[in-house]
Amino acid sequence: MDKPGLKLLDVLLSQRERSALLLSAPLTRRLYGALIDEAQRCEKGWLVSSDWERLCAMTDALEKDIRCLSPGTDRDILAGVVEKLIQCIRDASQEKAAPKSDFPRRVDEALRGKDPKNLKEINETLHHISQAHNEQPIEEFGGLSPNQMKSLIYFGWWKKPESILLNRNLSPEELVKVPFFHNCRLLLGLVQEAGGVKTTTRGNLNREVVKQVFEKSIRPEGMFMSRFFQPRVLNEENVTTAHFPRIVCGLAGLLKKRKGHFEITRKAENLLKNENAGELYALLFGVYFRKFDISYCDGLPEVEMIQYTFPYSIYWLSKFEEDEFVKAEKAAASVLHPDSIRAIASFDNSFITPEFLFVVRILEHMEAFGLVEIRRDQESGIPVKPLSFRRTKLFDRFLTFDF
């Protein structure tokens, strides 16, 4: 869709919808609470006014909130708000004509001069052309062939024949300083030690547990888990080092909610043993980058291709020189899949760039898993844009590639 000008668009919300946004959508509230607070009271409810671009970003954030909510009234109400936002955005947008496929042209060239009645010859011709194409390196993909690309994107580490092999024999000593692994293990250990912990009325971790996680967690300097961030109230949704591990551990089948309590599963009890540290790390890695929506961590516009093509990105990260720091802005073009770069360019936004999303959606998450080291400038104790990065020894110990 083409982006219209800076004309303000109006979305009418009922009192229930406005309340649900402020009470049950933590990411949306954190990013767009001021916009919702400033809504104008009118006869039919509340009128939220904003430009096209901001409404798109707010819709992305709200959809992420909904995916983390249990089925119920609030989720249904918020789903209705998303429909209103999308309709408003559509009404203000112009449809772009879809690019025409060149498939008919390629077929025509391949069959030119062939006898249309000779089906065997036609099939053999197309088979040979297809086979040669799939084995030929493509410059846009950094020299990978279509078959290698398919192996990376469709099989990765989760389906045979795997093109990415995960080392599940890592020791606890190798993983002790890995932020996300440490925080998940910390949370699971606290729940195990307590024999289960009570949830809040909203089904989150209670403040006592959140406080313990916050005080003992490892927080990198990045955007979504910054060690400089100090929440005013220790609710789970405000403490990312508790909130994100709780969601991922739930997706991984390690943490379950039962009768108003969080309890760890038998699977978790087994994986918390020191001898199974590598298995736990590999499980968390797989769930985090395959099932968990990493865009939920930053609230920026969703670019699904970045996570979908993540195996391609980690493959190209492995190609940089070992122990050599690389400038992030220069690496983005080679590490991000070309389709991801095209998707980012469609936003027509000077702030949403391949370089920025490469840092926020790839590097900082790899840092949370201890797989890259980021070098940042420090100004008055506030982390600024990463200057460079390098992969760690754990990267090479954990990940190998086999086509």
Sequence and secondary structure as in RCSB ss.txt:
>XXXX:A:sequence
MDKPGLKLLDVLLSQRERSALLLSAPLTRRLYGALIDEAQRCEKGWLVSSDWERLCAMTDALEKDIRCLSPGTDR
DILAGVVEKLIQCIRDASQEKAAPKSDFPRRVDEALRGKDPKNLKEINETLHHISQAHNEQPIEEFGGLSPNQMK
SLIYFGWWKKPESILLNRNLSPEELVKVPFFHNCRLLLGLVQEAGGVKTTTRGNLNREVVKQVFEKSIRPEGMFM
SRFFQPRVLNEENVTTAHFPRIVCGLAGLLKKRKGHFEITRKAENLLKNENAGELYALLFGVYFRKFDISYCDGL
PEVEMIQYTFPYSIYWLSKFEEDEFVKAEKAAASVLHPDSIRAIASFDNSFITPEFLFVVRILEHMEAFGLVEIR
RDQESGIPVKPLSFRRTKLFDRFLTFDF
>XXXX:A:secstr
 B   S  EEEEE HHHHHHHHHH HHHHHHHHHHHHT EEETTEEEEEE HHHHHHHHHHHHHHHHTS SSHHH
HHHHHHHHHHHHHHHHT B       SHHHHHHHHHTTS TT HHHHHHHHHHHHHHHHHS  GGGTT  HHHHH
IIIIITTTSSS SEEE     HHHHTT HHHHHHHHHHHHHHHHTSEEB TTSSB HHHHHHHHHH    SSSSS
 TT   SS  GGG HHHHHHHHHHHHTTSEEEETTEEEE HHHHHHTSGGGHHHHHHHHHHHHHHTS GGGGT  
   HHHHHTHHHHHHHHTTS TT  EEHHHHHHHHS HHHHHHHHTT  SSS HHHHHIIIIIHHHHHTTSEEEE
EEEETTEEEEEEEEEE HHHHHHEEE  
